[in-house]
Amino acid sequence: MERAPSTNATRLLKQQGVAYTEHFYRYEDRGGTRVSARELGVDEHSIIKTLVMEDDQKRPLVVLMHGDREVSTKELARVVGARSVQACKPEVADRHSGYQVGGTSPLGTRRAMPVYIERTVLELPRIYLNGGSRGFLVGIDPKVLLALVKPTLVDVAIEKG
């Protein structure tokens, strides 16, 4: 069995006494949540991706979205009160989060950023999100995530196009 990496995310979970499960998969560059869902044998809808985005003023924010959905950047911009919102370049996302893209967790980020979570994520009994390293996810109760990152609930999911 693989040994879980010690990351800011796992340290935070342990420090807060959060029960979580560790899940490993073979990371594929540009494979996304489709690969992790396939490798773990779970529905891609329950794999929650952590997206580091920025508004038109270059202010960073985090969006937690179902793996099988995309973010309506137009709707998100409206919600956050910005003219536009877009994904950060990978090197910028790395700098804000302290994690490498493909291993970004919403937990224990280098920089405090506002977090937005798709409302329907909370309807799931268990979610899988990045544990702070490529190929490593943690499984937790989504209600616990609410307490940890204090996100704003949003309705910005759209079908993958």
ZAMARGU-4260 file (C-alpha; in steps of 0.2 Angstrom, whole numbers, plus 5000, padded with zeros to 4 digits):
<rodrens>
0) 5000/5000/5000 | 5006/5017/4996 | 5011/5029/5010 | 5001/5045/5009 | 5011/5061/5006
5) 5011/5074/5020 | 5004/5090/5012 | 4996/5106/5019 | 4979/5098/5016 | 4982/5082/5025
10) 4991/5091/5040 | 4975/5102/5041 | 4963/5087/5041 | 4973/5079/5055 | 4975/5095/5065
15) 4956/5097/5064 | 4952/5079/5068 | 4943/5076/5052 | 4940/5058/5047 | 4945/5055/5029
20) 4950/5041/5017 | 4966/5041/5006 | 4965/5036/4988 | 4979/5034/4975 | 4978/5033/4957
25) 4990/5034/4942 | 4991/5052/4937 | 4990/5056/4919 | 4994/5073/4912 | 4978/5082/4906
30) 4968/5066/4911 | 4958/5076/4923 | 4944/5069/4934 | 4939/5056/4921 | 4955/5047/4925
35) 4954/5048/4944 | 4936/5042/4943 | 4940/5028/4932 | 4955/5023/4943 | 4945/5024/4959
40) 4930/5016/4952 | 4919/5030/4957 | 4906/5042/4948 | 4915/5057/4941 | 4902/5068/4948
45) 4908/5064/4966 | 4926/5069/4961 | 4927/5088/4965 | 4940/5098/4956 | 4948/5113/4964
50) 4950/5127/4951 | 4960/5142/4954 | 4953/5157/4945 | 4955/5176/4944 | 4943/5190/4941
55) 4946/5205/4929 | 4956/5213/4943 | 4968/5198/4944 | 4961/5194/4962 | 4962/5175/4964
60) 4947/5164/4970 | 4944/5145/4971 | 4930/5136/4964 | 4925/5118/4969 | 4916/5109/4955
65) 4910/5092/4950 | 4922/5083/4939 | 4909/5080/4926 | 4904/5098/4925 | 4912/5115/4920
70) 4910/5132/4927 | 4900/5145/4919 | 4912/5159/4920 | 4899/5172/4915 | 4888/5167/4929
75) 4902/5166/4942 | 4908/5183/4937 | 4890/5190/4940 | 4890/5181/4957 | 4907/5188/4963
80) 4903/5205/4956 | 4916/5205/4943 | 4916/5209/4924 | 4924/5193/4920 | 4932/5177/4928
85) 4944/5166/4920 | 4956/5151/4925 | 4973/5156/4931 | 4988/5151/4921 | 4996/5136/4929
90) 5011/5145/4936 | 5000/5158/4943 | 4988/5145/4951 | 5003/5136/4958 | 5009/5153/4966
95) 4992/5157/4974 | 4989/5139/4980 | 5006/5133/4984 | 5001/5117/4975 | 5006/5110/4958
100) 4991/5110/4945 | 4984/5093/4945 | 4987/5092/4964 | 4978/5107/4970 | 4968/5106/4986
105) 4956/5119/4993 | 4964/5114/5010 | 4979/5123/5017 | 4982/5134/5002 | 4997/5146/5003
110) 4986/5161/5001 | 4969/5164/5008 | 4957/5165/4994 | 4938/5166/4994 | 4931/5149/4990
115) 4915/5145/4980 | 4907/5128/4980 | 4894/5122/4968 | 4878/5120/4979 | 4874/5102/4973
120) 4891/5096/4979 | 4883/5096/4996 | 4870/5084/4991 | 4883/5070/4989 | 4886/5058/5004
125) 4905/5058/5000 | 4916/5068/4989 | 4934/5065/4983 | 4945/5080/4982 | 4964/5083/4979
130) 4974/5079/4994 | 4988/5091/4989 | 4998/5080/4977 | 4996/5073/4960 | 4988/5056/4960
135) 4981/5057/4978 | 4964/5061/4983 | 4955/5062/5000 | 4937/5056/5003 | 4927/5066/5015
140) 4909/5071/5020 | 4905/5087/5010 | 4898/5095/5025 | 4915/5094/5034 | 4922/5103/5019
145) 4910/5117/5023 | 4916/5120/5040 | 4934/5119/5034 | 4934/5131/5020 | 4919/5141/5024
150) 4914/5143/5005 | 4900/5153/4997 | 4887/5142/4989 | 4884/5145/4970 | 4875/5138/4956
155) 4887/5140/4941 | 4888/5122/4935 | 4886/5119/4916 | 4887/5102/4906 | 4904/5099/4899
160) 4903/5105/4881
</rodrens>
